[in-house]
Amino acid sequence: MKLYGMAQSRSFRALWALEETGIPYEYVPIKLLTDAADSASSQNPDYLALNTQGKVPTLVDGDLILTESAAIVNHIGRRAPKSRLVPAKDAIECARYDEMMFFILAELEQPLWSNGKHRFALPEAQRIPQMLETAAFEFSKAVRALDHLLGTCEYAIGDRFTMADILLAQTFNWAIRFKFEVPERYVELRERHYQRPAAMRAMQVIA
Ligand SMILES: N[C@@H](CCC(=O)N[C@@H](CS)C(=O)NCC(=O)O)C(=O)O
């Protein structure tokens, strides 16, 4: 498999997933905001042919091209079924996994992305400064919903580490970096999961 990505982005989810499974891969660093003529630029025509939005991550597995981080980690997990990083057998476990993955993307991550979009990612004319306050409000609401979903569980679902924990830990890492208010429980969750050998190896690759 070939993974295109960059540091401090959702690419880390995919890289960490690859390291958890032990699947051999090649990592290709991509640069944002550089001259499109640069072969590593996200705007280079060869990269745009893979990822039409010029975003990261992109995973290429044979003829398959994936450009959504959650779909990428799921695909990696399914390519390594023995890892059990993506639930596949029990319908209840699969449902809980789906719920957590969709919750992370739709509720927990969105306020972080809104913050980023309205601080630097959108063209200046499209930025609305008040969105930062709204994002902080929405994030704390999502955190309360997560408290409810998790109860006293140590993992995102059930009693073992899954790809949902990768998304959860990386999303809280992002929240901490963006200076959102993160309860101690989730600071600790991020620390615990980022100490996994696979996460540490992924950090060396992406640095
Ligand atoms: N929904 C996509 C979002 C990908 C995305 O927005 N990636 C950011 C970095 S984390 C990016 O490439 N931004 C550059 C841009 O928006 O041009 C995913 O989860 O993979």
The ligand as an SDF file (V2000), in Angstrom:
LIG
                    3D

 20 19  0  0  0  0  0  0  0  0999 V2000
  -12.7330   14.1620    5.4360 N   0  0  0  0  0  0  0  0  0  0  0  0
  -11.3470   14.0910    5.0620 C   0  0  0  0  0  0  0  0  0  0  0  0
  -10.7230   15.4440    5.3290 C   0  0  0  0  0  0  0  0  0  0  0  0
   -9.3080   15.5390    4.8110 C   0  0  0  0  0  0  0  0  0  0  0  0
   -8.7410   16.9100    5.0810 C   0  0  0  0  0  0  0  0  0  0  0  0
   -9.4630   17.9300    5.1030 O   0  0  0  0  0  0  0  0  0  0  0  0
   -7.4300   16.9400    5.2710 N   0  0  0  0  0  0  0  0  0  0  0  0
   -6.7710   18.2000    5.5760 C   0  0  0  0  0  0  0  0  0  0  0  0
   -5.5790   17.9370    6.4900 C   0  0  0  0  0  0  0  0  0  0  0  0
   -6.0890   17.1740    7.9780 S   0  0  0  0  0  0  0  0  0  0  0  0
   -6.2400   18.8000    4.2900 C   0  0  0  0  0  0  0  0  0  0  0  0
   -5.6890   18.1130    3.4700 O   0  0  0  0  0  0  0  0  0  0  0  0
   -6.4090   20.1140    4.1480 N   0  0  0  0  0  0  0  0  0  0  0  0
   -5.9190   20.8080    3.0250 C   0  0  0  0  0  0  0  0  0  0  0  0
   -6.9880   21.5810    2.3320 C   0  0  0  0  0  0  0  0  0  0  0  0
   -8.1100   21.6950    2.8810 O   0  0  0  0  0  0  0  0  0  0  0  0
   -6.6920   22.0650    1.2330 O   0  0  0  0  0  0  0  0  0  0  0  0
  -10.6610   12.9640    5.8550 C   0  0  0  0  0  0  0  0  0  0  0  0
  -11.1050   12.6410    6.9790 O   0  0  0  0  0  0  0  0  0  0  0  0
   -9.6830   12.3890    5.3560 O   0  0  0  0  0  0  0  0  0  0  0  0
  1  2  1  0
  2  3  1  0
  2 18  1  0
  3  4  1  0
  4  5  1  0
  5  6  2  0
  5  7  1  0
  7  8  1  0
  8  9  1  0
  8 11  1  0
  9 10  1  0
 11 12  2  0
 11 13  1  0
 13 14  1  0
 14 15  1  0
 15 16  2  0
 15 17  1  0
 18 19  2  0
 18 20  1  0
M  END
$$$$
